[in-house]
Amino acid sequence: MAIAAARPLRSTADHLDEAPSVVQKAENDGLTEIRGKDRRGRLAVFSPDQVETDILRDSQGRRGIEFPTQPSDRSDSSSWMRRATEKIDREFSHLWPVTRVSDRKPDWVPESTPQPIPGVGTGAAPTERGILVISHANPSGFAVRVRTIGPPDRRPCGLHGPMGSMVLMPYGSGQMKNSSKLVYPSQHVFLGGAEYGRLLAAKKPELEAAAETPDSPVRLVSCSSAAPEGDAAESAASSMQQNGVLRDVQAGTGDMLLHRDASGTARIGIAGRGDPEGNVVPPWRNFPVTRPGNTG
């Protein structure tokens, strides 16, 4: 069984401090300021426009957004989205950690049968085309990369370009070209769930552009953001919904991977995990929105 992007989506977050419990948003600042911590634990205040954001697309159009922070993030997600079909919204792969016999290195093995993605709230069907949001995370919060003050550098890119990625010609052409790009100075910032939710609300136009219906849920493809030992996804969902994105949110309790099955078809992968009593932790958590006039 083939697994793409076997590095879980938590590697950036694990190198940053826990979400800043003392960081509070400024009163009446709307969504113009986002607050988090940098690698040294210092307060970082910035606008949503400073956050490096990519648009996710598959063969049918927009699928959501990504907050890349690692060198291979863009190429990994772009390759994964090119192999996406309707199955990406119907099924997910439940994976379990193993040690390879050949070299004793850790790996992931999916269960033999994909599992259905559960419906979100009362308005979404199990096959609802979701709005994907990809970022590195842990149970305490989410990692983003923020542009800082300073002039950009023009650097060559291609097979050995910056970010370790190649420049692809238009979708499906299979051609590559050498080019250059402007690289802006930036830093990693770690956001607690509430501030991440405010960032998502500030990106509402990008999210809505990927929505198929008013009931299309937001799916957070971020490691362990809904893990029982933290509140990252729950806080993000509540904050996003309170700031005007009235959509259900779905997130994983374990490490999440950009998985491909044996045929190469893209699926969301969620690593299985157990609780202290030895029970399997449910892989998904749902955070339904309460819409005006609906108190249920």
C-alpha positions in Angstrom: 0.0 0.0 0.0 1.5 3.3 -1.0 1.6 6.2 1.4 2.4 9.7 0.2 3.8 12.4 2.5 4.3 10.1 5.4 5.6 12.9 7.5 2.6 13.8 9.8 1.3 17.3 9.7 2.7 18.3 13.1 6.4 18.7 12.6 6.4 22.5 12.7 4.0 22.7 15.6 6.1 20.3 17.7 9.1 22.7 17.5 7.1 25.6 18.8 5.9 26.3 22.3 2.5 25.5 23.5 -0.3 27.8 22.5 -0.1 31.1 24.4 -2.7 30.9 27.1 -2.0 34.6 28.1 -2.3 36.0 24.6 -5.7 37.7 24.2 -6.9 39.6 21.1 -7.1 43.4 21.4 -10.5 44.7 22.2 -12.6 45.8 19.2 -9.8 45.0 16.7 -12.2 43.0 14.5 -10.1 40.6 12.4 -7.3 43.0 11.6 -4.8 41.6 14.1 -3.9 38.0 14.9 -1.7 37.2 17.9 0.5 34.3 18.6 4.0 33.3 19.8 7.2 33.1 17.8 9.9 30.4 18.3 11.3 32.2 21.3 7.9 32.5 23.0 7.6 36.2 22.3 4.3 37.9 21.4 3.8 38.2 17.6 1.1 40.5 16.3 0.4 40.6 12.6 -2.4 41.0 10.1 -4.1 38.0 8.3 -2.6 39.2 5.0 0.9 38.6 6.4 0.2 34.8 6.8 1.6 32.7 3.9 -1.5 31.1 2.4 -1.9 28.9 -0.7 -5.1 28.0 -2.5 -5.8 24.3 -2.8 -7.2 23.1 -6.1 -8.2 19.8 -7.6 -9.5 18.9 -11.1 -12.9 20.3 -10.3 -11.7 23.7 -8.9 -11.0 25.2 -5.5 -10.8 22.9 -2.5 -9.7 25.2 0.3 -6.5 26.7 1.7 -3.1 25.7 3.1 -0.8 27.4 5.5 2.6 26.0 4.5 5.5 26.1 7.0 7.8 23.3 5.9 10.0 23.1 2.8 8.0 20.3 1.1 4.5 21.4 2.1 3.6 23.0 -1.2 4.8 20.2 -3.3 3.3 17.5 -1.1 -0.1 19.1 -1.1 -0.1 20.0 -4.8 0.8 16.4 -5.7 -1.8 15.0 -3.3 -4.6 17.3 -4.7 -3.8 16.2 -8.3 -4.7 12.7 -7.3 -7.9 13.7 -5.6 -11.3 12.3 -6.6 -14.7 12.3 -5.0 -13.4 9.6 -2.6 -11.5 12.3 -0.7 -14.9 13.4 0.7 -16.3 9.9 1.2 -13.6 7.8 2.7 -10.5 8.2 4.8 -7.7 5.8 5.6 -7.2 4.7 9.2 -3.4 4.1 9.6 -1.4 2.4 12.3 2.3 2.8 13.2 4.7 0.0 12.4 8.4 -0.6 12.2 9.7 -1.7 8.8 11.6 -5.0 9.0 14.1 -4.0 6.3 15.6 -0.9 8.0 13.8 -0.7 11.4 12.4 2.7 10.5 8.9 3.8 11.5 6.1 3.7 8.9 2.4 3.7 8.6 0.1 0.9 7.4 -3.6 1.6 6.5 -6.4 -0.7 7.5 -7.4 -3.0 4.6 -10.7 -1.2 4.0 -11.2 2.6 3.9 -13.7 4.0 6.4 -16.5 6.4 5.5 -16.1 10.0 6.6 -18.9 10.7 9.0 -21.5 13.4 8.3 -21.0 16.7 10.1 -23.9 18.1 12.1 -27.4 17.7 10.8 -27.2 19.5 7.5 -24.3 17.8 5.8 -24.5 14.5 4.0 -21.6 12.0 4.5 -20.4 12.7 0.9 -20.5 16.5 1.2 -17.6 18.1 -0.7 -15.7 19.7 2.2 -13.6 22.8 2.4 -10.1 21.6 3.2 -7.7 23.6 5.5 -4.2 22.1 5.7 -1.7 23.2 8.4 0.7 21.7 10.9 -0.7 21.5 14.4 -0.7 19.7 17.8 -3.4 19.4 20.5 -2.6 23.0 21.7 -2.6 25.0 18.5 -1.6 25.5 14.9 1.6 26.7 13.1 1.7 29.3 10.4 4.4 31.3 8.7 4.2 35.0 8.8 6.0 37.5 6.5 8.1 40.0 8.4 9.4 43.4 7.4 12.2 43.4 4.8 12.7 43.3 1.1 12.3 40.0 -0.8 15.1 38.2 -2.5 14.8 36.8 -6.0 16.0 33.2 -6.0 16.1 30.6 -8.7 13.7 27.7 -8.5 13.1 24.5 -10.4 14.3 21.0 -9.5 16.5 22.4 -6.8 14.7 25.7 -6.1 13.8 27.3 -2.8 11.4 25.3 -0.6 12.8 22.1 -2.2 10.1 22.1 -4.8 9.9 22.1 -8.6 7.9 24.5 -10.7 5.2 22.7 -12.6 3.6 23.8 -15.9 -0.2 24.0 -16.0 -2.1 21.0 -14.5 -1.7 17.8 -16.5 1.1 19.0 -18.8 3.8 16.9 -17.2 6.4 19.5 -18.1 8.8 21.5 -15.9 10.6 24.7 -16.3 13.3 26.6 -14.5 12.2 29.9 -13.1 12.8 32.3 -10.3 10.6 33.7 -7.5 10.5 36.4 -4.9 11.1 35.0 -1.4 10.0 37.2 1.5 11.5 37.1 5.0 9.2 35.3 7.3 9.0 33.5 10.7 7.1 30.6 12.3 4.3 31.6 14.6 2.2 29.3 16.8 -1.5 30.2 17.3 -3.8 29.0 19.9 -7.1 27.6 18.6 -9.1 30.8 19.2 -6.7 32.9 17.2 -6.5 30.3 14.5 -10.2 30.4 14.2 -10.1 34.2 13.8 -7.5 33.8 11.1 -9.8 31.3 9.3 -12.7 33.9 9.6 -10.4 36.5 8.1 -9.9 34.1 5.2 -13.7 33.6 4.7 -13.7 34.7 1.0 -11.1 31.9 0.3 -13.1 29.4 2.2 -16.4 30.3 0.6 -14.9 30.1 -2.8 -14.3 26.4 -2.2 -17.8 25.7 -0.9 -20.1 23.5 -2.9 -23.2 24.2 -0.9 -24.2 26.2 2.2 -23.7 23.0 4.2 -20.2 22.2 3.0 -18.2 21.6 6.2 -14.7 22.9 6.9 -12.3 19.9 7.4 -9.1 20.7 9.3 -6.3 18.5 8.0 -4.0 19.1 10.9 -2.3 16.7 13.3 -4.1 15.9 16.6 -5.9 19.2 16.6 -9.0 17.4 18.0 -7.1 15.1 20.4 -8.8 14.7 23.8 -5.8 16.1 25.6 -6.2 19.5 24.0 -8.7 22.0 22.6 -7.1 23.4 19.5 -9.8 22.3 17.0 -12.7 23.0 19.3 -11.5 26.5 20.1 -10.7 27.1 16.4 -14.2 26.0 15.4 -16.0 28.1 18.0 -14.0 31.2 17.2 -14.4 30.8 13.4 -18.1 30.3 13.8 -18.5 33.3 16.2 -16.7 35.4 13.7 -19.0 34.8 10.8 -18.1 31.5 9.1 -21.3 29.5 9.8 -20.1 26.1 8.9 -19.6 22.8 10.7 -16.0 21.9 11.4 -14.5 18.4 11.4 -11.0 17.6 12.7 -8.9 14.5 13.4 -7.8 13.2 16.9 -4.6 11.6 15.6 -1.7 12.5 13.3 -3.0 13.3 9.8 -1.3 12.4 6.6 -1.8 13.2 2.9 -2.3 9.6 2.1 -2.6 7.7 -1.3 -4.1 4.3 -1.6 -2.6 1.4 -3.6 -4.0 2.9 -6.8 -2.6 6.3 -6.1 -5.9 7.9 -5.2 -5.7 10.7 -2.6 -7.4 10.2 0.8 -7.1 11.9 4.1 -5.1 9.6 6.4 -5.6 9.6 10.2 -3.3 7.7 12.5 -5.0 5.4 15.0 -4.5 5.8 18.7 -5.7 4.4 22.0 -6.7 5.9 25.3 -5.1 5.0 28.7 -7.7 2.3 29.1 -6.8 0.6 25.8 -9.8 1.8 23.8 -9.5 3.1 20.2 -10.0 6.9 20.2 -12.6 7.8 17.5 -10.6 9.3 14.6 -12.9 12.3 13.9 -14.6 14.9 16.0 -17.4 17.1 14.7 -18.1 20.7 15.8 -21.5 21.7 14.4 -22.5 25.3 14.0 -25.6 26.8 15.6 -27.2 28.9 12.8 -29.7 31.7 13.5 -33.1 30.3 14.3 -31.6 26.9 15.1 -31.1 26.2 18.8 -30.6 22.4 18.3 
